[in-house]
Amino acid sequence: MKKILPVFIIGLVTVPFFFNSCQSGFESQKSLASNVSATSCKVTLEDGQVKKLNHSFKVQPQTFSSSKLQLTDPKDASSTFQKTASAAVVPSGSKLSAVYDNACLKETQFNTSKTAILWDLIDPARQIEPVAELIRQAYSFELNQDYLESDLNELVNSDPCVVGVSWNNHYEAQSVSFSDSSSAMQTHLDSINAMDAYSSVYGSDLSNAGTRTSSVRVAVIDSGVDWQHPDLQSNFWNHSQGWGVDATTIDSGTVNFNPFDVSTNGHGTHIAGLIGAVSNNVIGIVGTMPFNAKIMAIKIFKLDSSNQLYTNSTHLYNGMQFAILNKADVINMSLMATGTGYDSVISSALDDALGSGITVITAMGNGNPGAQVDGSSLRVVPAVYSTLSGVMAVGSYDLNSNQRSDFSHYSTTYAEISAPGSESGAGLYSTLPTSMGSYGKLAGTSQSTGIVSGAAALAVGMIKKAYGMAPSPTEVERLITGSAYKNSNLSAYFKDGNQLDLLALVNKVHADYPLTKQNSVVPEVTCGQ
């Protein structure tokens, strides 16, 4: 059974967590405070009922409620330290991530003795300036000596500004390529009955298609996106300081707001195109949400000395916080962590996202070949958190054979939906950075995830336009899984054999939310209305 957070009524086949004013980004503290207040008074729709979100950053995350130090798998208390040789000692060189309350850091000025001791491990030279606009921020650090678990626990739990500390896990990306000139090459759209779905939503006259849905912000937490791409640029969410954010710079104290794609295969740009490429613009391709998708580019990957992408829990956490504070509607995470079955830092960020009404779509991950994610011998993060209502993990099927893609990890527990991620073993066609030829093919559960994120965004946009409020993450998941085609070829690999059917999703939205069949405009609803 899914865990439902409290809501109150009113790719390349294998690469290591490397992918897989109100518009001003990091705003002034005053305007940010107003935003947080507004967020706490946000309402959503679920099963036809209006519900009020009651998320607060003042409340300790459930992940760290029992102890601020989490070095064991919460699902398996007997597996004390999967990454240490001793159950009692956390060895020198261990890489950890600490989540701090930034306002508390500023207030204490690092004068509290316990704060100073822990902060010395993070920033001994006192060069890091916390980003004041982030309510919570993650910081990477490495132990410079062996610590008894009990001593480290005391140190962490005594620091009044620490929200939680856990392993700093390693993540990888997960890819293995209308009037728009190349839309005929997007055979994945036929596989999900997209064109019939678009006819149902927009009709035959696309000149007013933008009036049929609200704008939907989709955070693409990835390798960055080519914001200069002519088939993406007008669908970019932007703010006064740039086209998104490079989250790898957040814990440096000097934030770079240029999220340009750094990957050698254009991973993030490819995902962005599958989600929301500009449609009916004569050139290029069609996004899964053809109109009103707003791509929020959040770069969390860097290139190492070997030109390989890498990222960690700290960068991913900070990227998610940026998406939350800038009011994303959907978060796409086409990435996975290896060598771990949990990530307490990311678990707490997922709680924040769901509590803020954001639907999270993540990849099941790739292997060579794909394997069963059984929760013991193989566990993929963040896919295993699909047990949270509103988080969906996506598997890949080949649109030619209609069978599971060879590279796709699978699970009838965690993989709740599948979407095309390959065609005859090759990739799906989407945008690439202009320096790489602008368009091309990539395959992977990353691509499947982007398609489902686009579908989620379309459902959100339809309902938000007609009812003045967005559906809850739980409701988005219900609509997608409830309308999915039950493919017997996939039933041994993905829950109920669920295969995304965009036309069936649109029909279900129309049936459950009948005002979406009319071209009406309803003002956005807040708690006071």
N, C-alpha and C positions, 0 to 999 in steps of 0.2 A: 504494500500500500504506500502511496505517495505521502511524503511529509508535507503538510500544508502550513506555511508560515501564518501566524496570527493575522487575520484581517477582520476588521470590525464593521458590522452592518451599518449602514445608512444606505591541392596538393601534390606534391611529389610523394611517391609511395613511402619513403622513409627519410626523414630528416629529423634530428632531435628536437620543450615548450619553447619551440621557436615559433610558430604561427598558432594551425589549425584554426550695463544694460543687459537684457536677458540673452543677448547674442554675443556677449563679450568674453566667452570662454572663462578663464579664471578672472572673476570679477572683483571689484573692490569688496572689502570685508562687509561694508554696509549693505550693498546690493546683494551680496551672497547670503547674508543673514535673512534678507527678505525672501530670497529664493527658497531657502530651507524651510522657512515658515510656510510658504505657499505649498511646498512639496508635502509637508505634514498634513495639509488640508486637501489633499488630492482625492478625488473619488474615481471609482472604476465601476465597470459593469461585470457581473458574474452571474450566470444562470438567470438573466433577466432582472437581477436585483442590483440596486445601487449600493456600493460598499465604500467605506471610507478607509483609506490607508492611514495607518497610525505608526509608521516607522519613525524612529528617532535616533539620531546619532549620539544622544546622551545616554542611551541604554547600552550596557555591555553586550557585545555580540554573543549569541548563544554558544558559538564555537569555543569561546574563551571564558564562559561563565563559571566553570568549575576551577579553572586555573589559567592564568595568563600565559603559562608556558605549556605548549602542547608539542611533545616530541614523540608521542606514541599514537598509533592509529586508533582513533576513537571507536572504531568498529571492532577492534581486537586488542583488548587491554593486555593480552599476554605477549604481544609482539613489541616488547618495550622499546628497544631502539633498533629499527631495521638497518640503520646506517652507522651503528657504532659497534665496537667489539665488546663492550661491557654494558650491562644493564645499569650500572651505577655511575658511569663516567661518560661525559660528552667530550670527545677528544679535541685537542688543538687542531685548528684547520677546519672545523665544522662550519659550514656556511648556513647562516640563519637570516631570517627576515623579521624585523620588529615593526609592528604597527603602533604608531603613536597618535595621541590626541594633540594636534598642532597648537591649538589654543592654550592647552596646558603647558606645552613646551615654552611658548612665548611668555606665559605668566611667571613660570618658575625661573626663567632665565638660566636654567641649568644649575641653580644654586642648591637644590635639594641634593644631599650627599648621595643618596641612592641613584637619583637621576644622573648625576655626574659620572658615577662609576659605570653605569651601563652605557651612557652616551660616549664615554671615553673609548669604548669598544667600537662604536659606530663611527665617530668623528673625532679622533684624538687631536687633530690639528685645529678643530673648531672652524672648519671651512664651509660646512654645510649650513645653509640658511633655509629652514623649513618654509615651504610654500604656504603662506598664511591663508590663501584662498581654499586650500584643501583642508577639510575638517579633519579627516584622518589620512595619514600618509605612511607608507611602508619604507623602511630603510634597510639596506643590506649591510651585513657585517660578518666577520669571520673571527672565530675564537682564537686568541693568541696563546692560549694555554689549555691544558686539560681542566675541566670543571666537574666536580661532583654534581650529579643531577640536582641534589638537594640544595647545593650552594647557588647554582644557576637559577633554580626555581625561586629561592628566597630573593635573589637580586632582582629578578623580573617582577615578581609579585609585590615587591616593596616600592617599585617606581610608580608614583601616582599618575604619570603621563602615559605609561604603556597600556595599550589596549590588548596586545597579545604578541607572542613570539613563537615562531615555528621554523621548520626547515625552509630554506630558500631553494625550492625545486627548480629543475631545469626543464624548459619546454621547447617543443619543436612545431614547425608548420606541417600541414598534412596534405600536400599535393604531389601527384606522380607525373583541350584547348577549346513587319509594318512597312513603312517606306524605307526603313533602315536597310542599307545596301547588303549587309551580310547576315540579315536575320534568317535567311534560308539555311545557313550553316548551323543554326542553333537548334539542332534536332532534339535537344533535351526539352524544349518547349512543347513539342508534339507529344513527348512521352508523358508529360504531366497535364495534358489537355489545356494548355495555357491559352491558345488562341480563342477557343470557345469561351473560356473564362473571361477573357478580355471583352469579347462581344457582349457578354452578359452584364459586365460592369459598366463599360463605356459606350456600348452601342456601336453603330457603324460610322458615326461622325466623330472623328477624333479631335476636331478643332476645339471642343469644349471638354475634352477628357479630364483635364486638370481640375474641373469643378466637381468631379464625382467622388473624390476622396480627399481627406485632409492630408497635409504633409506629415510624414512619419520620419523621425530621426532614427537611423540605424547606425549604431556604433560598430565600425569595422576595426576590431582590435587585432592588429596583424603586423605585417612588415612595413606598413605605410601604404600610401596610395598616390599615384601620379595625378595630382590635382590640376595639372595643366592639360590633361587628356581631353580632347574636344568632345568625346562621347560621355564624359563624366562631369565636366566642370560645372555646368549649370545645375547639376543635381547635388552639388556639394553643400553641406552645412558649413558655414564659416562664422567667424567672430572677428572682433576688432583687431585681434593680434595675429590672425593667420587662418590657415585652412584646416586646422585641427591641432594636434599636439604630438610632440615626440616625448612619450612618457619615460623614455630612458634617461631623460635629462631632469626629471622632476626631483629626484633625490640628490641632484648636484647643487640645487639651489638656484640655478640659472636655467629657466625653462625655455626650451626652443619650441616654437609653435609651427615649425615646418615639418609635416608628417610625410615627406616624400618617400616613396618606396625604395628601400635599400636592397631588396632581395635580388638575387641573380636570375631568378625566373619570373619576376613580376607577380609574386604570390598575392599580395594584398590588393593590387590593382585588378587582378583577375577575379578575385572574390567580389570586389566592389561592383564590377560590371555585371556579374551574375545577379547581384541583388538589385541594382538600380541604375543601370546605364540609361542615358537619356534616350527617350523613345520618340518615334515619328519625326526624326530630325534629318532624314534623308541619308545620313551616314551610319555606318557601323551596325550596332546590335540593339537588342531590346532587353531591358532588365526584367526580372521576375515581377517586380512592382514597376510597371512601365511609366507611371506618372506620380510625381510628388514624393518619391523617395529622397531623403536627404542624408547623404553619406557623411557620417561623422568619423573622420580618419584619425585613428589613434595608433600611433606607431610604438610598438613595444620591443622590437627586435633590433639588434646590432649585428655588424659583421665582425668576426674575430680576425686574427692575423692570418688565418687560412682561408679567409673569404667565406666562412660558414656563418649562417645565422644562429644567434643564440639569444635567449632571454631567460628570466627567472620570475619567481613569485612576486618579488618587490615591484618589478616593472608592470607585471600584469595587474597586480592589486591597484597600483596608482592609476593605470589606464582605466580600470573599471570605475574608480572613484571619479575620474574626470567625466566619464560617460554619465554617471549618476547625477552629479552636480549640474551637468549641462542638459539634463532632462531627455536623455535618449529614451526611445520607446522600445527598441529592440537592441540587444547586444549580440553580435556575431563573433564567435571564438572558434576559428578553424585551426585548432592547435591541440596539442596534448603533452602531458608530462610523462617521462619514462622513469622507471625504477622506483615508483612510489604508488601507493594505493590511496593516498589522501593528501590534502594540502589545507591545513587549518587556516592559513592566511587567505587563500582564495575562497574557502568555505564561508568565511565571515563576509567577504565582499559579495558573494552570491546572496547572502541574507540581506545585505543592504540593497542590492539591485531589486530583488523580488519585493522587498518591503516598500520600495519606491515605485512599484508598478511596472517594472521593466521585464519583458520576456527575454529569456536567455537561450540562445541556440548554440550548441557546441558539437564538435566532431567526435565520432566514435574512435577515430584514429586509424592509421594504416599500418600494415605489416607486410612482410615478404616471406610467406603469404599472410593474409589476415588470419586472426585467431579469435577464439572465444574469450570474451571478457567475463570471467566467471566470479569475480570478486575475491579470488584467493591467488591462484597461480598467475593470473593476468588481471590487473586493475588499471584502468586508464583514467587519468584526471585531466580535465574536469568532467568527463563523460559519466563517471560513477555518481556524480551529484544530480543526475537526471531523476533520482528518486525524490528530489524536491519538486513540488508542484510548480510549474512555470519554467522549469529548466528542461530542455529537450536535447537528447543526444541523437545524432543523425548517422545512419549507415548509408553505404553506397551500393546501388545496383547498376548493372550495365544496361543501357537503354536498348541495345541491340538484342542481347540474349534474354533480357528480363530476369537474369539471375544475379545473385550477389556478386559484386566486383571482387576479383581474387584478392585484392589488397585490403579490403574492408574488414576491420575488426567487427565482431558481431556479438549480440546478446539479446535474448528474448526478455531480459529484465531491464537492461539499460538503454538499448537502442529502440526508441519508441516510434520512430518514423524512418523511412528511407527515401532517398531521392537519387536521381541519376548523378553518377560521378565519373562515369567512363562510357565510351562508345566503342564496342569491339576491342576493348582493351586499351584504346587510346583516350585522349582527353576531350573535354568539352570546350567549345569555342567562346571566348570572352575577351575583354580588354586586357592589354598589356601596356606597360609604360611605352611612350612614344619612341623612346630610344631602342626598344626591342621590337619595333615594327607595328605597334599600336594594338594588334590583335593576334591571338594564337590559342593553342590548346594546352590545357593542363588537366590531369585526372587526380582524383582523390576524394576522401571524405570531406576535405575542405570545400570542394566544389558543391557536394551534396548539401553541406551545411549552409552555404551561401544561398542556394535555391530555396531552402526551407525558411531562411531568414527573410527573403523577399516575399514569400507567401505569407508569413506572419505579419509582415509590414502591410501587405495589401489588406488583410483582414482588419488590422487595427485602423488603417486609414478609412475603410468603408464605414466601420461602426462609429468612429470618432466624428466623422462628417455628419452622420445622420442623427446621432444621439448627444453630441456635445461632450462626450467623455470616451476614453479608451476602454477596451475590455481589459480585465485583469490578466496577469500572466497565466493563471490557472485556466481562465476562459479561453485564451488563445490556444493553449495546449488542447483543451477539450474540442475546440472547433477543428483543429488540424487532425488529431487522431480520430475523432468521430466521423470525419468525412473521408478518411484514407481508404484507398482500395486495398482489399484484403487479398494479397497475392500469395497463393499457396506455394509458389516457388521460393518465397522468402520467409515462410512461417517458422522454419527451423532456425532462422538467423535473427529476425527482427520481430519485435512484439506484435503478435497477431498478423504477421506478414504485412504490416502497415507500409503502404507506398503512397507518397504524396500525389494527390489528384487535385489540381488547382480549380478545375471546374466544379467538382463536388464540394470543395471548400467554399467557393463563392455561393453555390446553391444553398449550403447549410447556413452561411451568414445571412442570406436573404430570408431563409425560412425562420431562423431563430431571432432575427432582428429585421422585421419587415419594413421598417422605415428606410433601410438601405436600398430598397428597390425604387425609392423616390429620389428625385434630385433636390432634396430639401437641405436647408442650411440651419443648423441649430447652434446657438452660441455655446462656447465651452462652459461646462458646468463645474462649479467649485462647491466646497462644503457649505458656503453661506447661501446657496441658492436652493 
